[in-house]
Amino acid sequence: MSTPLPKTAAPARRALANAGYDDLESLATATEREVADLHGMGPKALATLREALAEHGLSFRADPG
């Protein structure tokens, strides 16, 4: 099942699309650091994504570093 990404600002949406993250399930395969490092991703968008993942029982992949 594919859960749509939450609404975020246009630069963040473009960053996610360009990186190939088109739903919450694909986003959960990335670490929070990887997503934060995307050009156009700001702290507000990152918080929105973190909350949306949690609401659906998902989270960012654990950062090995």
C-alpha positions as CSV (number, residue, x, y, z in Angstrom):
1,M,0.0,0.0,0.0
2,S,1.2,3.5,-0.9
3,T,0.7,6.3,1.6
4,P,1.0,9.7,0.1
5,L,3.5,12.2,1.4
6,P,2.1,15.1,3.5
7,K,1.7,18.6,2.1
8,T,5.0,20.4,2.3
9,A,6.5,23.6,0.7
10,A,7.3,23.4,-3.0
11,P,11.1,23.2,-2.5
12,A,10.7,20.3,-0.2
13,R,8.3,18.5,-2.5
14,R,10.7,18.9,-5.4
15,A,13.6,17.7,-3.3
16,L,11.7,14.5,-2.3
17,A,10.5,13.9,-5.9
18,N,14.0,14.4,-7.3
19,A,15.4,11.9,-4.8
20,G,12.7,9.3,-5.7
21,Y,10.6,9.5,-2.5
22,D,7.0,9.4,-3.7
23,D,5.3,8.0,-0.7
24,L,5.9,7.5,3.1
25,E,7.0,3.9,2.6
26,S,9.8,4.9,0.3
27,L,10.7,7.8,2.6
28,A,11.0,5.3,5.5
29,T,14.0,3.7,3.6
30,A,16.0,6.9,4.1
31,T,17.7,8.2,7.2
32,E,16.6,11.5,8.6
33,R,20.1,12.9,7.8
34,E,19.8,11.8,4.2
35,V,16.5,13.6,3.8
36,A,17.7,16.7,5.8
37,D,20.7,16.9,3.4
38,L,18.4,17.2,0.3
39,H,18.6,20.7,-1.3
40,G,15.3,22.4,-0.5
41,M,14.5,20.5,2.7
42,G,14.0,22.7,5.7
43,P,13.4,22.0,9.4
44,K,9.6,22.6,9.1
45,A,9.2,20.1,6.2
46,L,11.4,17.6,8.0
47,A,9.2,17.8,11.2
48,T,6.1,17.4,9.0
49,L,7.5,14.3,7.4
50,R,8.6,12.9,10.8
51,E,5.1,13.4,12.2
52,A,3.5,11.8,9.1
53,L,5.7,8.8,9.3
54,A,4.9,8.3,13.0
55,E,1.1,8.7,12.4
56,H,1.4,5.7,10.0
57,G,3.6,3.6,12.3
58,L,6.7,4.3,10.2
59,S,10.0,6.1,10.9
60,F,13.1,7.1,9.2
61,R,15.7,4.3,8.8
62,A,18.2,4.3,11.7
63,D,21.3,6.3,11.1
64,P,24.3,3.9,11.4
65,G,26.6,6.8,12.1
